[in-house]
């Protein structure tokens, strides 16, 4: 059995989808900033364009 090593946990994707629905007028980068503003972006990896 293989396990995938990910930079971002899967629960981030689960929270990201409703956040995109709450803020439809802004892009995905601004939604990510809104989600992580309290944490600080230095602790989280930045997703690539892929």
PDBQT receptor file of N, H, CA, C and O in Angstrom, charges set to zero:
ATOM      1  N   UNK A   1       0.842  -1.180   0.000  1.00  0.00    +0.000 N 
ATOM      2  CA  UNK A   1       0.000   0.000   0.000  1.00  0.00    +0.000 C 
ATOM      3  C   UNK A   1       0.884   1.240   0.000  1.00  0.00    +0.000 C 
ATOM      4  O   UNK A   1       1.864   1.314   0.742  1.00  0.00    +0.000 OA
ATOM      5  N   UNK A   2       0.539   2.193  -0.820  1.00  0.00    +0.000 N 
ATOM      6  H   UNK A   2      -0.257   2.132  -1.423  1.00  0.00    +0.000 HD
ATOM      7  CA  UNK A   2       1.304   3.424  -0.929  1.00  0.00    +0.000 C 
ATOM      8  C   UNK A   2       0.530   4.571  -0.299  1.00  0.00    +0.000 C 
ATOM      9  O   UNK A   2      -0.700   4.597  -0.326  1.00  0.00    +0.000 OA
ATOM     10  N   UNK A   3       1.261   5.509   0.261  1.00  0.00    +0.000 N 
ATOM     11  H   UNK A   3       2.261   5.488   0.283  1.00  0.00    +0.000 HD
ATOM     12  CA  UNK A   3       0.652   6.718   0.820  1.00  0.00    +0.000 C 
ATOM     13  C   UNK A   3       1.217   7.917   0.078  1.00  0.00    +0.000 C 
ATOM     14  O   UNK A   3       2.418   7.994  -0.183  1.00  0.00    +0.000 OA
ATOM     15  N   UNK A   4       0.344   8.839  -0.255  1.00  0.00    +0.000 N 
ATOM     16  H   UNK A   4      -0.631   8.776  -0.044  1.00  0.00    +0.000 HD
ATOM     17  CA  UNK A   4       0.784  10.048  -0.942  1.00  0.00    +0.000 C 
ATOM     18  C   UNK A   4       1.288  11.059   0.068  1.00  0.00    +0.000 C 
ATOM     19  O   UNK A   4       0.707  11.241   1.138  1.00  0.00    +0.000 OA
ATOM     20  N   UNK A   5       2.360  11.699  -0.286  1.00  0.00    +0.000 N 
ATOM     21  H   UNK A   5       2.832  11.551  -1.155  1.00  0.00    +0.000 HD
ATOM     22  CA  UNK A   5       2.909  12.768   0.538  1.00  0.00    +0.000 C 
ATOM     23  C   UNK A   5       2.469  14.093  -0.076  1.00  0.00    +0.000 C 
ATOM     24  O   UNK A   5       2.824  14.407  -1.212  1.00  0.00    +0.000 OA
ATOM     25  N   UNK A   6       1.703  14.858   0.675  1.00  0.00    +0.000 N 
ATOM     26  H   UNK A   6       1.415  14.602   1.598  1.00  0.00    +0.000 HD
ATOM     27  CA  UNK A   6       1.160  16.111   0.155  1.00  0.00    +0.000 C 
ATOM     28  C   UNK A   6       1.650  17.271   0.995  1.00  0.00    +0.000 C 
ATOM     29  O   UNK A   6       1.883  17.147   2.198  1.00  0.00    +0.000 OA
ATOM     30  N   UNK A   7       1.798  18.404   0.324  1.00  0.00    +0.000 N 
ATOM     31  H   UNK A   7       1.609  18.504  -0.653  1.00  0.00    +0.000 HD
ATOM     32  CA  UNK A   7       2.150  19.626   1.047  1.00  0.00    +0.000 C 
ATOM     33  C   UNK A   7       0.959  20.168   1.821  1.00  0.00    +0.000 C 
ATOM     34  O   UNK A   7       1.109  20.670   2.935  1.00  0.00    +0.000 OA
ATOM     35  N   UNK A   8      -0.226  20.063   1.226  1.00  0.00    +0.000 N 
ATOM     36  H   UNK A   8      -0.348  19.655   0.321  1.00  0.00    +0.000 HD
ATOM     37  CA  UNK A   8      -1.436  20.558   1.859  1.00  0.00    +0.000 C 
ATOM     38  C   UNK A   8      -2.311  19.375   2.266  1.00  0.00    +0.000 C 
ATOM     39  O   UNK A   8      -2.504  18.463   1.463  1.00  0.00    +0.000 OA
ATOM     40  N   UNK A   9      -2.836  19.360   3.469  1.00  0.00    +0.000 N 
ATOM     41  H   UNK A   9      -2.679  20.101   4.122  1.00  0.00    +0.000 HD
ATOM     42  CA  UNK A   9      -3.734  18.275   3.870  1.00  0.00    +0.000 C 
ATOM     43  C   UNK A   9      -5.044  18.316   3.087  1.00  0.00    +0.000 C 
ATOM     44  O   UNK A   9      -5.436  19.371   2.588  1.00  0.00    +0.000 OA
ATOM     45  N   UNK A  10      -5.710  17.190   2.979  1.00  0.00    +0.000 N 
ATOM     46  H   UNK A  10      -5.391  16.334   3.384  1.00  0.00    +0.000 HD
ATOM     47  CA  UNK A  10      -6.941  17.114   2.189  1.00  0.00    +0.000 C 
ATOM     48  C   UNK A  10      -8.060  17.964   2.787  1.00  0.00    +0.000 C 
ATOM     49  O   UNK A  10      -8.943  18.412   2.056  1.00  0.00    +0.000 OA
ATOM     50  N   UNK A  11      -8.041  18.193   4.088  1.00  0.00    +0.000 N 
ATOM     51  H   UNK A  11      -7.323  17.829   4.682  1.00  0.00    +0.000 HD
ATOM     52  CA  UNK A  11      -9.112  19.006   4.698  1.00  0.00    +0.000 C 
ATOM     53  C   UNK A  11      -9.045  20.454   4.224  1.00  0.00    +0.000 C 
ATOM     54  O   UNK A  11     -10.047  21.167   4.277  1.00  0.00    +0.000 OA
ATOM     55  N   UNK A  12      -7.882  20.897   3.762  1.00  0.00    +0.000 N 
ATOM     56  H   UNK A  12      -7.067  20.318   3.719  1.00  0.00    +0.000 HD
ATOM     57  CA  UNK A  12      -7.781  22.252   3.215  1.00  0.00    +0.000 C 
ATOM     58  C   UNK A  12      -8.642  22.359   1.961  1.00  0.00    +0.000 C 
ATOM     59  O   UNK A  12      -9.313  23.370   1.750  1.00  0.00    +0.000 OA
ATOM     60  N   UNK A  13      -8.625  21.325   1.133  1.00  0.00    +0.000 N 
ATOM     61  H   UNK A  13      -8.081  20.504   1.305  1.00  0.00    +0.000 HD
ATOM     62  CA  UNK A  13      -9.469  21.317  -0.060  1.00  0.00    +0.000 C 
ATOM     63  C   UNK A  13     -10.935  21.290   0.275  1.00  0.00    +0.000 C 
ATOM     64  O   UNK A  13     -11.749  21.887  -0.431  1.00  0.00    +0.000 OA
ATOM     65  N   UNK A  14     -11.288  20.595   1.357  1.00  0.00    +0.000 N 
ATOM     66  H   UNK A  14     -10.627  20.111   1.930  1.00  0.00    +0.000 HD
ATOM     67  CA  UNK A  14     -12.686  20.526   1.785  1.00  0.00    +0.000 C 
ATOM     68  C   UNK A  14     -13.170  21.897   2.246  1.00  0.00    +0.000 C 
ATOM     69  O   UNK A  14     -14.303  22.275   1.949  1.00  0.00    +0.000 OA
ATOM     70  N   UNK A  15     -12.350  22.638   2.954  1.00  0.00    +0.000 N 
ATOM     71  H   UNK A  15     -11.430  22.331   3.196  1.00  0.00    +0.000 HD
ATOM     72  CA  UNK A  15     -12.736  23.984   3.406  1.00  0.00    +0.000 C 
ATOM     73  C   UNK A  15     -12.638  25.007   2.283  1.00  0.00    +0.000 C 
ATOM     74  O   UNK A  15     -13.339  26.019   2.299  1.00  0.00    +0.000 OA
ATOM     75  N   UNK A  16     -11.773  24.747   1.311  1.00  0.00    +0.000 N 
ATOM     76  H   UNK A  16     -11.204  23.924   1.298  1.00  0.00    +0.000 HD
ATOM     77  CA  UNK A  16     -11.558  25.698   0.226  1.00  0.00    +0.000 C 
ATOM     78  C   UNK A  16     -12.787  25.804  -0.677  1.00  0.00    +0.000 C 
ATOM     79  O   UNK A  16     -13.122  26.897  -1.133  1.00  0.00    +0.000 OA
ATOM     80  N   UNK A  17     -13.455  24.697  -0.937  1.00  0.00    +0.000 N 
ATOM     81  H   UNK A  17     -13.183  23.809  -0.567  1.00  0.00    +0.000 HD
ATOM     82  CA  UNK A  17     -14.620  24.710  -1.827  1.00  0.00    +0.000 C 
ATOM     83  C   UNK A  17     -15.759  25.567  -1.289  1.00  0.00    +0.000 C 
ATOM     84  O   UNK A  17     -16.269  26.403  -2.035  1.00  0.00    +0.000 OA
ATOM     85  N   UNK A  18     -16.195  25.407  -0.017  1.00  0.00    +0.000 N 
ATOM     86  H   UNK A  18     -15.781  24.727   0.589  1.00  0.00    +0.000 HD
ATOM     87  CA  UNK A  18     -17.238  26.321   0.482  1.00  0.00    +0.000 C 
ATOM     88  C   UNK A  18     -16.774  27.772   0.540  1.00  0.00    +0.000 C 
ATOM     89  O   UNK A  18     -17.574  28.690   0.355  1.00  0.00    +0.000 OA
ATOM     90  N   UNK A  19     -15.485  27.981   0.797  1.00  0.00    +0.000 N 
ATOM     91  H   UNK A  19     -14.835  27.236   0.947  1.00  0.00    +0.000 HD
ATOM     92  CA  UNK A  19     -14.977  29.355   0.820  1.00  0.00    +0.000 C 
ATOM     93  C   UNK A  19     -15.059  29.984  -0.563  1.00  0.00    +0.000 C 
ATOM     94  O   UNK A  19     -15.337  31.177  -0.689  1.00  0.00    +0.000 OA
ATOM     95  N   UNK A  20     -14.817  29.182  -1.609  1.00  0.00    +0.000 N 
ATOM     96  H   UNK A  20     -14.592  28.213  -1.506  1.00  0.00    +0.000 HD
ATOM     97  CA  UNK A  20     -14.950  29.711  -2.968  1.00  0.00    +0.000 C 
ATOM     98  C   UNK A  20     -16.408  30.076  -3.260  1.00  0.00    +0.000 C 
ATOM     99  O   UNK A  20     -16.671  31.020  -4.006  1.00  0.00    +0.000 OA
ATOM    100  N   UNK A  21     -17.359  29.332  -2.675  1.00  0.00    +0.000 N 
ATOM    101  H   UNK A  21     -17.145  28.565  -2.069  1.00  0.00    +0.000 HD
ATOM    102  CA  UNK A  21     -18.781  29.648  -2.862  1.00  0.00    +0.000 C 
ATOM    103  C   UNK A  21     -19.181  30.894  -2.083  1.00  0.00    +0.000 C 
ATOM    104  O   UNK A  21     -20.051  31.644  -2.526  1.00  0.00    +0.000 OA
ATOM    105  N   UNK A  22     -18.560  31.126  -0.931  1.00  0.00    +0.000 N 
ATOM    106  H   UNK A  22     -17.853  30.517  -0.571  1.00  0.00    +0.000 HD
ATOM    107  CA  UNK A  22     -18.881  32.309  -0.134  1.00  0.00    +0.000 C 
ATOM    108  C   UNK A  22     -18.323  33.590  -0.742  1.00  0.00    +0.000 C 
ATOM    109  O   UNK A  22     -18.901  34.665  -0.578  1.00  0.00    +0.000 OA
ATOM    110  N   UNK A  23     -17.209  33.474  -1.437  1.00  0.00    +0.000 N 
ATOM    111  H   UNK A  23     -16.740  32.601  -1.569  1.00  0.00    +0.000 HD
ATOM    112  CA  UNK A  23     -16.563  34.640  -2.052  1.00  0.00    +0.000 C 
ATOM    113  C   UNK A  23     -16.420  34.422  -3.560  1.00  0.00    +0.000 C 
ATOM    114  O   UNK A  23     -15.299  34.285  -4.052  1.00  0.00    +0.000 OA
ATOM    115  N   UNK A  24     -17.532  34.387  -4.305  1.00  0.00    +0.000 N 
ATOM    116  H   UNK A  24     -18.442  34.498  -3.905  1.00  0.00    +0.000 HD
ATOM    117  CA  UNK A  24     -17.428  34.083  -5.739  1.00  0.00    +0.000 C 
ATOM    118  C   UNK A  24     -16.813  35.204  -6.570  1.00  0.00    +0.000 C 
ATOM    119  O   UNK A  24     -16.325  34.959  -7.673  1.00  0.00    +0.000 OA
ATOM    120  N   UNK A  25     -16.832  36.420  -6.056  1.00  0.00    +0.000 N 
ATOM    121  H   UNK A  25     -17.229  36.618  -5.159  1.00  0.00    +0.000 HD
ATOM    122  CA  UNK A  25     -16.348  37.555  -6.855  1.00  0.00    +0.000 C 
ATOM    123  C   UNK A  25     -14.831  37.698  -6.852  1.00  0.00    +0.000 C 
ATOM    124  O   UNK A  25     -14.275  38.404  -7.693  1.00  0.00    +0.000 OA
ATOM    125  N   UNK A  26     -14.160  37.039  -5.922  1.00  0.00    +0.000 N 
ATOM    126  H   UNK A  26     -14.612  36.465  -5.239  1.00  0.00    +0.000 HD
ATOM    127  CA  UNK A  26     -12.695  37.118  -5.874  1.00  0.00    +0.000 C 
ATOM    128  C   UNK A  26     -12.102  35.815  -6.390  1.00  0.00    +0.000 C 
ATOM    129  O   UNK A  26     -12.791  34.796  -6.446  1.00  0.00    +0.000 OA
ATOM    130  N   UNK A  27     -10.857  35.844  -6.758  1.00  0.00    +0.000 N 
ATOM    131  H   UNK A  27     -10.298  36.672  -6.713  1.00  0.00    +0.000 HD
ATOM    132  CA  UNK A  27     -10.193  34.658  -7.280  1.00  0.00    +0.000 C 
ATOM    133  C   UNK A  27      -9.754  33.710  -6.177  1.00  0.00    +0.000 C 
ATOM    134  O   UNK A  27      -9.924  33.984  -4.989  1.00  0.00    +0.000 OA
ATOM    135  N   UNK A  28      -9.183  32.585  -6.602  1.00  0.00    +0.000 N 
ATOM    136  H   UNK A  28      -9.045  32.363  -7.567  1.00  0.00    +0.000 HD
ATOM    137  CA  UNK A  28      -8.779  31.571  -5.634  1.00  0.00    +0.000 C 
ATOM    138  C   UNK A  28      -7.634  32.025  -4.746  1.00  0.00    +0.000 C 
ATOM    139  O   UNK A  28      -7.525  31.562  -3.610  1.00  0.00    +0.000 OA
ATOM    140  N   UNK A  29      -6.782  32.912  -5.225  1.00  0.00    +0.000 N 
ATOM    141  H   UNK A  29      -6.871  33.288  -6.148  1.00  0.00    +0.000 HD
ATOM    142  CA  UNK A  29      -5.670  33.400  -4.400  1.00  0.00    +0.000 C 
ATOM    143  C   UNK A  29      -6.174  34.261  -3.237  1.00  0.00    +0.000 C 
ATOM    144  O   UNK A  29      -5.678  34.153  -2.115  1.00  0.00    +0.000 OA
ATOM    145  N   UNK A  30      -7.149  35.103  -3.513  1.00  0.00    +0.000 N 
ATOM    146  H   UNK A  30      -7.552  35.191  -4.425  1.00  0.00    +0.000 HD
ATOM    147  CA  UNK A  30      -7.697  35.942  -2.449  1.00  0.00    +0.000 C 
ATOM    148  C   UNK A  30      -8.501  35.120  -1.444  1.00  0.00    +0.000 C 
ATOM    149  O   UNK A  30      -8.519  35.434  -0.254  1.00  0.00    +0.000 OA
ATOM    150  N   UNK A  31      -9.162  34.070  -1.922  1.00  0.00    +0.000 N 
ATOM    151  H   UNK A  31      -9.147  33.815  -2.889  1.00  0.00    +0.000 HD
ATOM    152  CA  UNK A  31      -9.883  33.184  -0.994  1.00  0.00    +0.000 C 
ATOM    153  C   UNK A  31      -8.882  32.498  -0.080  1.00  0.00    +0.000 C 
ATOM    154  O   UNK A  31      -9.128  32.370   1.119  1.00  0.00    +0.000 OA
ATOM    155  N   UNK A  32      -7.768  32.060  -0.623  1.00  0.00    +0.000 N 
ATOM    156  H   UNK A  32      -7.569  32.165  -1.597  1.00  0.00    +0.000 HD
ATOM    157  CA  UNK A  32      -6.727  31.424   0.197  1.00  0.00    +0.000 C 
ATOM    158  C   UNK A  32      -6.186  32.409   1.229  1.00  0.00    +0.000 C 
ATOM    159  O   UNK A  32      -5.935  32.034   2.374  1.00  0.00    +0.000 OA
ATOM    160  N   UNK A  33      -6.007  33.658   0.831  1.00  0.00    +0.000 N 
ATOM    161  H   UNK A  33      -6.211  33.962  -0.100  1.00  0.00    +0.000 HD
ATOM    162  CA  UNK A  33      -5.537  34.670   1.779  1.00  0.00    +0.000 C 
ATOM    163  C   UNK A  33      -6.559  34.901   2.887  1.00  0.00    +0.000 C 
ATOM    164  O   UNK A  33      -6.186  35.072   4.048  1.00  0.00    +0.000 OA
ATOM    165  N   UNK A  34      -7.845  34.907   2.538  1.00  0.00    +0.000 N 
ATOM    166  H   UNK A  34      -8.148  34.768   1.595  1.00  0.00    +0.000 HD
ATOM    167  CA  UNK A  34      -8.887  35.086   3.554  1.00  0.00    +0.000 C 
ATOM    168  C   UNK A  34      -8.906  33.913   4.534  1.00  0.00    +0.000 C 
ATOM    169  O   UNK A  34      -9.126  34.102   5.730  1.00  0.00    +0.000 OA
ATOM    170  N   UNK A  35      -8.674  32.702   4.026  1.00  0.00    +0.000 N 
ATOM    171  H   UNK A  35      -8.494  32.548   3.054  1.00  0.00    +0.000 HD
ATOM    172  CA  UNK A  35      -8.687  31.517   4.880  1.00  0.00    +0.000 C 
ATOM    173  C   UNK A  35      -7.484  31.466   5.814  1.00  0.00    +0.000 C 
ATOM    174  O   UNK A  35      -7.583  30.945   6.925  1.00  0.00    +0.000 OA
ATOM    175  N   UNK A  36      -6.362  31.997   5.376  1.00  0.00    +0.000 N 
ATOM    176  H   UNK A  36      -6.282  32.420   4.473  1.00  0.00    +0.000 HD
ATOM    177  CA  UNK A  36      -5.123  31.851   6.142  1.00  0.00    +0.000 C 
ATOM    178  C   UNK A  36      -4.652  33.148   6.781  1.00  0.00    +0.000 C 
ATOM    179  O   UNK A  36      -3.525  33.204   7.272  1.00  0.00    +0.000 OA
ATOM    180  N   UNK A  37      -5.472  34.190   6.792  1.00  0.00    +0.000 N 
ATOM    181  H   UNK A  37      -6.388  34.145   6.393  1.00  0.00    +0.000 HD
ATOM    182  CA  UNK A  37      -5.020  35.482   7.318  1.00  0.00    +0.000 C 
ATOM    183  C   UNK A  37      -4.675  35.407   8.800  1.00  0.00    +0.000 C 
ATOM    184  O   UNK A  37      -3.767  36.110   9.244  1.00  0.00    +0.000 OA
ATOM    185  N   UNK A  38      -5.357  34.592   9.569  1.00  0.00    +0.000 N 
ATOM    186  H   UNK A  38      -6.094  34.021   9.208  1.00  0.00    +0.000 HD
ATOM    187  CA  UNK A  38      -5.078  34.481  11.000  1.00  0.00    +0.000 C 
ATOM    188  C   UNK A  38      -3.877  33.618  11.315  1.00  0.00    +0.000 C 
ATOM    189  O   UNK A  38      -3.282  33.745  12.385  1.00  0.00    +0.000 OA
ATOM    190  N   UNK A  39      -3.513  32.739  10.391  1.00  0.00    +0.000 N 
ATOM    191  H   UNK A  39      -3.996  32.636   9.522  1.00  0.00    +0.000 HD
ATOM    192  CA  UNK A  39      -2.402  31.815  10.628  1.00  0.00    +0.000 C 
ATOM    193  C   UNK A  39      -1.068  32.446  10.243  1.00  0.00    +0.000 C 
ATOM    194  O   UNK A  39      -0.065  32.252  10.929  1.00  0.00    +0.000 OA
ATOM    195  N   UNK A  40      -1.057  33.183   9.170  1.00  0.00    +0.000 N 
ATOM    196  H   UNK A  40      -1.872  33.340   8.613  1.00  0.00    +0.000 HD
ATOM    197  CA  UNK A  40       0.186  33.714   8.634  1.00  0.00    +0.000 C 
ATOM    198  C   UNK A  40       0.659  32.820   7.511  1.00  0.00    +0.000 C 
ATOM    199  O   UNK A  40       0.722  31.603   7.685  1.00  0.00    +0.000 OA
ATOM    200  N   UNK A  41       0.984  33.370   6.394  1.00  0.00    +0.000 N 
ATOM    201  H   UNK A  41       0.933  34.359   6.253  1.00  0.00    +0.000 HD
ATOM    202  CA  UNK A  41       1.310  32.562   5.208  1.00  0.00    +0.000 C 
ATOM    203  C   UNK A  41       2.701  31.941   5.298  1.00  0.00    +0.000 C 
ATOM    204  O   UNK A  41       3.032  31.105   4.457  1.00  0.00    +0.000 OA
ATOM    205  N   UNK A  42       3.515  32.297   6.253  1.00  0.00    +0.000 N 
ATOM    206  H   UNK A  42       3.246  32.977   6.936  1.00  0.00    +0.000 HD
ATOM    207  CA  UNK A  42       4.847  31.721   6.365  1.00  0.00    +0.000 C 
ATOM    208  C   UNK A  42       4.838  30.263   6.771  1.00  0.00    +0.000 C 
ATOM    209  O   UNK A  42       5.814  29.548   6.540  1.00  0.00    +0.000 OA
ATOM    210  N   UNK A  43       3.739  29.807   7.379  1.00  0.00    +0.000 N 
ATOM    211  H   UNK A  43       2.947  30.387   7.567  1.00  0.00    +0.000 HD
ATOM    212  CA  UNK A  43       3.661  28.427   7.836  1.00  0.00    +0.000 C 
ATOM    213  C   UNK A  43       3.084  27.486   6.801  1.00  0.00    +0.000 C 
ATOM    214  O   UNK A  43       3.284  26.276   6.897  1.00  0.00    +0.000 OA
ATOM    215  N   UNK A  44       2.366  28.012   5.803  1.00  0.00    +0.000 N 
ATOM    216  H   UNK A  44       2.204  28.995   5.725  1.00  0.00    +0.000 HD
ATOM    217  CA  UNK A  44       1.695  27.162   4.834  1.00  0.00    +0.000 C 
ATOM    218  C   UNK A  44       2.398  27.212   3.496  1.00  0.00    +0.000 C 
ATOM    219  O   UNK A  44       2.838  28.282   3.076  1.00  0.00    +0.000 OA
ATOM    220  N   UNK A  45       2.520  26.069   2.803  1.00  0.00    +0.000 N 
ATOM    221  H   UNK A  45       2.163  25.199   3.144  1.00  0.00    +0.000 HD
ATOM    222  CA  UNK A  45       3.099  26.079   1.463  1.00  0.00    +0.000 C 
ATOM    223  C   UNK A  45       2.141  26.728   0.475  1.00  0.00    +0.000 C 
ATOM    224  O   UNK A  45       0.925  26.691   0.666  1.00  0.00    +0.000 OA
ATOM    225  N   UNK A  46       2.680  27.311  -0.560  1.00  0.00    +0.000 N 
ATOM    226  H   UNK A  46       3.668  27.340  -0.714  1.00  0.00    +0.000 HD
ATOM    227  CA  UNK A  46       1.880  27.940  -1.599  1.00  0.00    +0.000 C 
ATOM    228  C   UNK A  46       1.605  26.913  -2.687  1.00  0.00    +0.000 C 
ATOM    229  O   UNK A  46       2.550  26.306  -3.190  1.00  0.00    +0.000 OA
ATOM    230  N   UNK A  47       0.346  26.689  -3.074  1.00  0.00    +0.000 N 
ATOM    231  H   UNK A  47      -0.422  27.181  -2.665  1.00  0.00    +0.000 HD
ATOM    232  CA  UNK A  47       0.057  25.720  -4.128  1.00  0.00    +0.000 C 
ATOM    233  C   UNK A  47       0.578  26.201  -5.463  1.00  0.00    +0.000 C 
ATOM    234  O   UNK A  47       0.596  27.400  -5.742  1.00  0.00    +0.000 OA
ATOM    235  N   UNK A  48       1.001  25.260  -6.284  1.00  0.00    +0.000 N 
ATOM    236  H   UNK A  48       0.986  24.286  -6.057  1.00  0.00    +0.000 HD
ATOM    237  CA  UNK A  48       1.512  25.600  -7.607  1.00  0.00    +0.000 C 
ATOM    238  C   UNK A  48       0.354  25.749  -8.579  1.00  0.00    +0.000 C 
ATOM    239  O   UNK A  48      -0.797  25.486  -8.231  1.00  0.00    +0.000 OA
ATOM    240  N   UNK A  49       0.658  26.167  -9.781  1.00  0.00    +0.000 N 
ATOM    241  H   UNK A  49       1.593  26.380 -10.064  1.00  0.00    +0.000 HD
ATOM    242  CA  UNK A  49      -0.372  26.345 -10.817  1.00  0.00    +0.000 C 
ATOM    243  C   UNK A  49      -0.902  25.009 -11.311  1.00  0.00    +0.000 C 
ATOM    244  O   UNK A  49      -1.983  24.961 -11.897  1.00  0.00    +0.000 OA
ATOM    245  N   UNK A  50      -0.182  23.942 -11.094  1.00  0.00    +0.000 N 
ATOM    246  H   UNK A  50       0.697  23.981 -10.618  1.00  0.00    +0.000 HD
ATOM    247  CA  UNK A  50      -0.623  22.618 -11.549  1.00  0.00    +0.000 C 
ATOM    248  C   UNK A  50      -1.743  22.155 -10.682  1.00  0.00    +0.000 C 
ATOM    249  O   UNK A  50      -2.271  21.061 -10.886  1.00  0.00    +0.000 OA
TER     250      UNK A  50
